[in-house]
Amino acid sequence: MTGDMDGHAEDRGRVYQASGDQHISEHHHYGDEANTSLGPDSVRRPAVGRPPAVLRDRFEVLERLRASVRAGRGGQVYVLYGMGGCGKTAVAYTLFQQAVGAYGRVGLWVSAADRASLRAGMLAVAADRGADDGELLAARNGLRPAADLVWQYLDRSAEPWLLVLDNADHPEILRDGSWLRTSRGGTVVVTTRRSAPRWWPGAELQHIGVLPRDDAARVLCDLAPHSGTREQAAEIAERLGRLPLALTLAGGFLSQQVLDPWTMETYGRHLDDEERVGLIDQGADALSEEDPRHLVGLTWQLTLDAFEARGLPEATALLRLLSRFAPEPLPLSLLNRAEISGVLPRARCETALRALLDQSLTELVDVGERCAQSHGVLLDSVATATPPDRLPALDATAVRLLDRAVAVVPDAGPYDPLLGLLVPHGLALLRRVHDPRPLADALAVVTRLSVALHRTGEYLSAWETARTAADLAERRLGEEHRLVLAARSRAGRALFRLGRYDEAEELLERVRAVQEQRFGTDDPDTLDSGHGLQLVLGNLGSRDAAVARLRATIAGRSRALGPTHPLTLRSRSSLLVLLPAAEAAAEDHGGLLALPSECARHLGPDHTVTLGAHHNHAWALYQLGRLDEADEEIGLVTEGYGRRFGPDYPIALAARQLHARTQAARGHVDTAIEVMTDVLARRERGLGPDHPFTVASRALLREFTSGGEA
């Protein structure tokens, strides 16, 4: 049903109209829903079963609602919307109690979960406000408009009232029967998952989200005060996404244990298990043993069933796809790709996303990039309930989408915030995917993502990403799987850039040895680890070992990749730094000093390997005392890197430091000090005061200021 329905309101009532045909049944976690076929037992008492003992947070929205009922005004409609389990009914219940107890309002509570409950409840409201049996019988038999009867008596009420329409997740029901109106006699509060303003014209929408960290911790401590400390409660609350339903279930579980009581610390450890959704739901037993809407493992399945029933299978497919990713912001650009057709037609992705947004199952966030974000417990619940036969297509599609977002060959570049946004989703895939083939594909993509982070100077993120990816994939692929070893190697390369040379040497030595044994000396992965290892050895002062490893890498890359491959040329360039000046000049009959021209000829003048060769060539020229030529090369490097990647890019700073050396060698010490002061400040800001590169810059500046020449 898509068209607007005409409605009629008597006296001062106003009909709310909306359009659309998507719906879902939401749960609340306070008690069983009454059997409404014959009408509710009472509309004067909230049908919430077990009310919240203490309502945490929600002060601003409650004060807004209290101001309305306290002033004795009428005519307002407030819609409390949010995802299932966020505590909308708890807010309405608290307001209800205060409106009745403190402000003298008549409180009226109706379940709007379905047509029968709504109709029976609203007719009971009419009876409460004075409708006689004949009028009610006529309305029940269709002899007079039922909604008109209800609002006639609400308008005529001598006492101000508060009407709560709870669990109104089918707004078309309210629209079709013209049940939602305004009246000067009172205030209406609606609780719903449906967030689209088109459902609630003229109403004031109030979002109910997750709790702040401290308040979420207090919920656990309220329910299980002897199970742990406030900080332990806060840690568990964060793990549960600070969702009130999950917190209530966790607190219920901890408070129920008799024979073998768990502490919060024990509970937190078990949240790492794959069956964490089942663990959370164990806390529901004492609350409502038979109501599946009280279980995080089932409540959102009602959403998926509703999507299917309403002809929106693509919304179900999209939510299941999102459940393969992390609860962090997911760039929308990731979803707007042809590869999504593996699980739903690309042309229907927009419709599916709007359906999820309308049901409060995801939200749009802007973190510099437009993203969709869903709650972690929701994603875990959906992932757990996804039929096994759907997983291969979901996993393959998720991996392909991530693959498209990462460059095939990541190159050096400026900071790219998109890369950091992708990391948690790549790691989530490695946790979700069990089948070895898509798991290996996911690991390859995440390792490439680590390389991309490394090439933009995000060394800490690169290390954490590669290390975590290897740890996750190793459980199913094995520690000697090619891709696991490649991820370990990238972690070693990042450790070197972080200045953790001893750790980098140990890791790269170990990985390279296994790679050589399994894949051979000239295998590209073995050679890549060898290139990284020589960098570490050179900075540890083991020059002979570094040169030997570098020469072996150059020979292997020349055989395996060819002498003009970018990786081969990159390794040859390292000789310009490692070899003593005289040896560098004599290497390859003087050909090594011509390497920048060779790189430019094969790769282009702006290629990062070419720029790196210019920098290393400048170092060799400086060592040879050819200062003018060195400065010319430095100018090319600082211009090339600075223009493309900014003045703080590592090689741009290294080139400026070399420029300070050439200035000092010429006797221009003041200029050298000025340059080094700026380089040191930038390295302290970017790398930290204790990084070896920063320490070396500080020592060089000290040497300049003390009269040395470096």
N, C-alpha and C positions, 0 to 999 in steps of 0.2 A: 504494500500500500504506500504510494508515494505522494498522493495529492493531499492538500489541506482539507480538513473536515470543518464544516460550519458548526459553530457552537452557540449556545444561548445562555445568557446570564440574567437572572432576575435582580431587581433592586440595584444595589451598588456593585454586584459581582462583575468581574471581567474574565472572559474566557481566554486561556492561553492556547495557542495553536502552534504546531510544529509539523515537520514532515520528515519522512525517512522510515526505513523498515528494518533496521538492525537492532538486535536486542540481545541481552544476556542476563542471566540471573546471578546477582551478587550474593555473597554471604556476609554475615557478621558473626563474631565469635563469642557472643554472650549468651546464647541459649537457643532452644528449639523453637521453630516457627509454629505458631498455633494452627490447628486445623480450622480453616476458614470457610468450609463449605456451608456451615450453618451460621456463620457470623462469629466474630470474636467474643470471648468471654467478657472482655471489658475494653473500652477505648479510653478509659481514664487511667490505665496503667500501661507503661511501655512494655511491649511484648519483646523483651530482650533477654529473657531467661536470667542469666547471671550478669548483673550490671557490673561495670568497672568499679573496683574498690576506690581507686584514686585516679583521677584524670591528670595525666602529665602533659605539660606544654599546652598548646591550644589557647593560650591566654588572649591573644589578639582577636581571634575569631569569636571566642566566647564573649568577650567584652563588646564586640560589635553586635552580636545577637542579643545580649542582655540589655544593651541600650535600647533596643527596639521594644522589648517586652516591658522594660522598666518604665519607659515613658508613657506607656498606655496607648501608644499609637497602634494603628492597624493599616492594612493595605499593603504590607510588605511580603515578598516571597524571597526566601533565601535558599539557595541550592548548594548543599555541601557535596562536592564531588571529589573523586579520587579512586585509586585502584582498590581492589578488594583487600581487606585486611588492614587498611590504614586508620581505622577508628572513626569513621563518619558517624556511625550509630552511637558510639560512646559520647561524641560531642553533643548530638541531638538529645541523648538521654540526660546528660548533665544539665543542659539548658532547660529541658522539660521539668526536671526536679526543682530547679531554682525558680522557674516561672510560676510553678504551682505553690511552692513553699514560701518564697520570699516576696513575690510580686502579685499574688492573688489571682493569677490567671487560671482559667479552666484549661487543663491539659487534655488534649485529644490525640491519641496515637493510632495510626492506621498502617497496616502493612500494605504496601503497593507492589508487592512482588509479582502478583499476577492479577488477572481480571477479576476472578472470583473473590480473592482476598480484598482487593480494593473496593469492589462494589459492596460487599457485605460490611466492610469496615465503615465506609462512608454513610451507608444507611443507618448503621448503629450510631454514628455521629448525629445524624438527623434526629434519631430517637432521643438521644441524650439532650439535644437542644429543644425538644418539645414536640416533635412530629407525633401524631397519633397513629394508632394501629391501622386505621383505614387508609391513611395517606401512605404509610409504609407498604401496606399490602398492594396498593395500586402501583407504587413504584416498582415493587418486586415483580409484579405481573406484567409490566410494560405498559400500564394504562396511563402513566404520566412520567415525564422525564425524571429519572432518579437524581441526576446531578443537580437539576434545578431545585428539587425538593431540599437536598442537602444544603445548598448555598442560600436558599430562602431562609432556612432556620439559622444558619450561621450569621447571616446578615442581621437577623432580628434578635440575636442573642443579647440578653440584658447584661451579660458578664463578658468581659474581654477574654479571649481564648488564644491558645497556641495549638496549632494543628501540625503534627509531624506526619509526613508521608514517607515512611521508611522503606528503603530498598527499592526505590523507583527506577529500576534498571530497564524498564520497558516504557519509555516516555510516550510511545505511540498509544499506550493504553490510556494514559491521562488525556492525551489529545483527542482520541476517538470518542471518549465519553464526556468530553468537556469537564473533566473532574477538577482540573487545576485552575483556580480563579483567585482573585483578590477580593478582600472585604475589609471595610473599615472596622469591622468588629474584631479583627484579630490578625495574627501573624502566621504565615505558613513556612515551615521548614521542610525541605526535601533532601533525602540522602540518596545518592546515585553514583554509579560509575560513569555515567554518560556525561562527557565534558563539553560536547559541542554546543556553543551558544544557541544554535538554531532550535534546540529542544526547549530552551528556557527563555523565550523573549520577555523582556521586561523584568526578569528576576536578577537578583544580585548573586553572582557566583562566588563561592568561597572554596578554594582548593584545600583539601586535607591531605597532607603528605606524610612522609616518615618523620620520626621524632628526632630532635637534636640528640647528640651523643649522651649528654648528662641525663636528660630526661629518659632516654631509652634505658640507660643503666639503672635508673631508679625504678623503672617498671619491673625489671628482674629482681631487684632487691626487695621491692614490695611483696612480690609473690614468693620468693625463696630467700628470706633474709639471712639464713644461716649457711648458705651454700658457698659463699665466697665474698671477696672484697668488692668495693665499688669499682676499682680499676679492672678487676677480672670481669665484672658485669659489663663494664663499658667495652671491653675487648670482644666479648660474646655478642653484645648488641651490634657492634660494627660488622661482625661476621654474618649476622642475620639481617643486615641492611637496615636496622633500626625500624623494621616494620612491626607495628603493634601486634598484629595477629601472631607473627612468629615469636615475638617476645613473650606474649601471653602463653603460647604453647610451651616454650622453653621453660618459663617460670613454673608452669603447671607440672611439667615433667620433673623438674628438680624438687618441687615440694611434695610430689607423690611418693617418691622412693622410700621404702620402709626397710626391706631386708638388706639392701646394699646401696645406701644413699650415695649419689654422685655429688662431687663438688663442681663448681663452675669450671674449674681447671680441667676436670675429667670430661665434662660436657664439651668444652672447647676442643679438646683433642679428638673427640669422636665426630665433630663437625667436619673433620678432614676426610672422613670415610665417604665412599661413593654413595652410600645410602643415607646421606644427610637429610634428605627430604623426609624419609621414613622416620628418622630420629626425631625431627621436629614435631611430626604428627603424633608421636607417642604421648605428647603432653595433652592431647585432646581428650583422652579417656575420661578424666574426671570432669570435664566441662560438658561434653555432649557426645556420648559414645556412638550414637547412630547417625548423626547429621554430617554428611560428607562435606557440607559447606564450611565446616569448622576445620578442615584439613587442607594444609597448603598443597598436599599432593593431589588433591581432587578439585579444589575450588575453581582453578582456572581451566580445568577440563570442561566445566560447564560453559565457559566462554567458547571453547573450540566447538563444542556440540552445537551451540547456538549459531555460530558462523556457518556450520555445515547445513543446519536446518534452514537458514535464511539465504542459502545460495551464495555464500561467500567463502568457498573453500580456499581461495587465494589468501585470505586473511589468516586462516589456520596455517597454511604453508609458510607464510612470512613470519609468523610468530615462532614456529618451529625452527625456521632458519635463524632467526635472531637468538634462539636458545643455544645455538652452537657457539655463539660469541660471548663476550664478557658483558657484565653490567655497566661498564664504563661507556662514555659517549662513543657511538659508532657513526663515522662520517656517512652522511646520506649519499655522497658520491660513490661509496662502495656498493650501494644497492642499485644505483642507476646505471647498470651495465647489462649487456646482452647475456652474460653468463648466468644471470639470475633465472633465466628460462629453464634451468635444470630442475627448478621446483615450482615455479609459477610463471605465467606469461609476463614478459616485461611490461606489456601494455596495461596489465592489471595491478602492477606494483603500487601505483599511486592510490588506487581504490583500496587496496589491502592496507596500506599504511594509514590512510584516513580512518579506516575501521578500527585499527588498533588504537589510534589516538582518541577516537570517540569513546572507546571502552576503557580509557585510562590504563591501557596495557603497556603503553610506551608514551614518552613525551619528547617534544622537540627542545633541544638545548643548543645554545650557540657558545662555543668555546673558541671563537676565532674561525671555526669551521662549523657549518650547520650539521647537527648530529641528531640521532635518535638514541634515547636511553631508556632501558627497561630495568626493573628491579631484579636483583640477583636471585632472591628466593623464587620469584615468578619464573625466571629463566631455568632455574634448577628443576622446578616442578614440571614445567613443560617438557624439558629435556628428558626427565625420568619417565614421563607418560607417553613419549613419542613411540609409536609402533616400530619395532625393530626393522621391518621391511622398508621403512621410510628413511632410515639412517644413511644408507649408501649414497642416495641422491643428495640428501641434505649436506653430508660431509664433503662430497665432491664439489658441490656448488659453492659452499663456504670457502673451501680452499682456492677454487678458481677465482672467486671474487677478490680474495686477499692477494692472490698472485698478480692480478691485473693492476693492483694499486701500488706495487713495488717495482721499481725499475729492474729490467732484466740484468743489466750490468750497472750497478750503482756507481756513480762517479762522485768526485769531490764536489762540494757545493756548500752554500750557506745553510743555516739552521732551517729546517723544514718541520713545522709543528705537526703536519699530517703524519709523519713517521712515528712520532711519539703516541699519537692517538691509535695507531694500528697495533702497537705492541701488545696491549692486554688482550686484544682479540686473537692475535696469532697464538699467544700462550694458552688462551682458553680453548682454541681448537686442539692443541696438543693434549689438553686434559680431557676433552670430550671424545675425541676420535679414538676408537679401539682397533679398527682394521689396519693392518700394517701398511697397505698401499697408500691410502689417503693420509695416514699418519706420516709416512715418509715424505709425501708431497708437501704436507703442511710444514714439516721440519725444514725442508729445503727453502720454502718461502720465508720462514721466520729467520733462518740463517742469513738469507739475502737482506732481510730487513735490518739485521744487526750490522751487516756490511754498510748499508746505506747510512745508518746512524754514525758509524765509525767515520765514514767519508765526510760527514758534515761536522766532525769534531765533537760529537756527543759520545765520548768514550765510555763514560760510566754507564749510560743507557745501553750502549753496544755490548759491554761486558755482561751486564745483568741479563739482557735479552738472550745472548748466546749461551750463557751458563745455564739459565733456567730452562731454555729450550732443550739443551742436551740432557739435563737431568730428567725432564718429563718424558722425552722420547726414549731414553735409554731403558726405561722400565719394560717397554714392549719390543723395541728393536734390538736391544743388546748394546753393550758398551763398545763393541768393535764394529758396529755398523758404520758404513762409509759416511753417512750423513751425520751421525752422532759425533764421529771423529772430526768432521769438518766444522761442526758447531763448536766443539772444544777448541779447535785451532783458532777460530775467530775470537773466542774468549781470551785465549793467550795473547793474540795480537792487541786486543783492547787493554789487557793488563799492562802490556809494554807502554802503551800511550798514557796510561794512568800513572806511570812511573814505578810500578810494582814489578821491578825487573827480576827479582829472585823467583817470584811466583810464576811469572811469564816464562822464564827459562825452564823451570821444572815441568810445567804443563806442556810447552811446545816440544821439549825433548821427548817426553813420554808419548805424545800423540804422533809425532813424526816417526818414532821408532815402530809403532804399531802399523802406521800407514805404509811404511817401507816394507815391513814384513808381509803385510796382506796384499798390497797393491803394486809394489815395486818401486824402485828408486826414481824412475822417470814419470811416475804417476802425477798428474797435475796437483792433486791434493797433497801428496808428499812434498812436492816442490814448493807449494804455497806455505806449508808449515816451515820448510827449510828457510824460505825467504824471511819469514817472521822471526825465526830463531836467530838468524845472523844479525838482525837489528838489535836484539836483546844482548847478544854476546858482545857486539861492538860497544854498546853503552855500559856494559859491565867491565870494560877494559880488556876483554879477552880478544884482542885484535887478530891474532893469528888464527884462532879457532873461527872467528867470524869470517875472515877472508876465505878460509878453506870451505866453510859451509856455503858462502856466497858463490864461490867459483863452481862448486858442485851444482848449485841451483841454476846458475847461468847455463852451464853445459846441459843440464837436464831439460831446461825450458827450451833451449835452442833445438834439441832433438825432438822434444815432444810437441812444441808449439811453433817452432820456426824462429829464426834469428831476429825478425822484425816484429814479432808479436808484442803488444804493449807490455805484457808481464815480463817478457825477456828483456826488453829495453829498460823497464823499471829496475830489474835486478842489476843490469850492467851499470845503470846510473849510480847505484850504491857503491860501486868500486871507487868512484870519484871522491867519496868521503872516507872510505875505509883505508885506502892505500896511502902511504906517504907520498908527498908531492912529487918527488922524483920518479917514483914507481908509476904513479898515475900518468905522468907525462910520457913515460916510455911504454906504457901498456899498449899492446896491439899496434906497435910501431907508431905511436903517437895518435892512433885512431880514437882512443878513448876520449881525448879532449875535444874531438869533433862530434861527440855523441849528441849534443843538443841539435845540431844541424840535421843529423840522421833522424832523430825523433820528429823534428818538424817536417822533414820530407815524407815520412811514412804516416805520421799521425796528425799532422797539422800544427801550426804554431801555438794554438790555444789549448791543445790537449794537456790534461793535468800531468801526464807522464813527461811531456815536453817541458812544461814549466818546472817540474821537479828536477829534470836533467839540467836546466839552466841554473837552478839553485845549487845543485851539487857541483856543477862546473865552476860556479863562482867561488865556492869554498876551495877547490883545487887551485884556482888562479890566485886567490888570496895567499894560500900556502906557498905558492911559487913567487910571491912578491909582485905579481902583475896586477896592481891595484886598479888601474884605469879599466882594464878589461873586466875585472871582478865587479866593479861598480856598474858597468854597463849591463852585465848579466843580472845583477841585483835589481836594477831598474826594470828589466823585463819581468822579473818574478813579482815584485811588489805591485807593478801595474796590472799584471795578469791576474794574480790572486786577489789583490785588493779590489779591483774593479768588479770581479765576478762574485767574490765571497765575503768581502769586507775586511777591514784592517786587523780584526782579531783572529783571522784564520791562522792556524798553527804555522804553516809554511810562510805566510806573509810576515808573521812575527819573527820567524827564524831568519828570513832574508833581511829584515830591518836590523836584527842583532848583528848579522854579518856586516851590514853597512856600518854599524858603530865601530866594528873592529877595523875596517878599512880607514875610517876617519881617524881613529886613534893612531893607526900606523903612519898616517900622514902628519901627525902632530896636532890634529884638530880635536883636542881632548874635550873642549867645551861642547862641541857638536856631538861627540860620541856620548858624553854624559847625558845630554838632552835626549838623544835617541833612546839610550838604554833605560833612562828613568821612565819613559813612556812604555817601552816594551815590558819592563818589570811590572808596572802597574796593571797592564793588560793581562799579563800571565797570572799575577796574583788574583785578579778578579775572575779569570776564566778557569785556571787550573788549581788555584789554591796556593797558599804560601809555602807548603812543604813539598810540592811536586818537584822532582829532580830538575825539570826544565826551569822552573821558577828559581830554585836554589842556584842553578848555574848562572842565570841572568843576574841574580843578586850578587854573586861572587864577581862576575865580570864588571858590574857597576862599581863595586867596591875597589876593584883593581884600577879602574879608570880614575876614581876620585883620589886614590892614594898615589897617583903619579905613574902607575904602570902603563904598559903599552898593549898588553894582551897579545 
